Amino acid sequence: MNNLSCIRGDYLKVYWEVQGPGPPGAISERSAWVRDLCGSRADAPPELYSPGPALVLEFHTGPKQNNATGFVGTYSFIDKPATMHLI
């Protein structure tokens, strides 16, 4: 994707293809991200699944604006068979 739509403020870059020995593998400034997430909590997807063994979230923040409080998130590890229909 690599067309960052978040011009300013806080955002996340989502990677699920990482290179290098793992885990955890590696990302660099040349790595392609698959999605960028920005905006309010209401704009965020309800769930985000990785199709492979890795998921990297890269947090970016800008100057504090409009009483912004930062990032909030929850994660869990689930068995692959339970998610096959979601991907």
Beta strands, then each sheet from edge to edge (+ up, - down):
strand 1: 11-15
strand 2: 35-38
strand 3: 56-60
sheet 1: 2+ 1- 3+
end
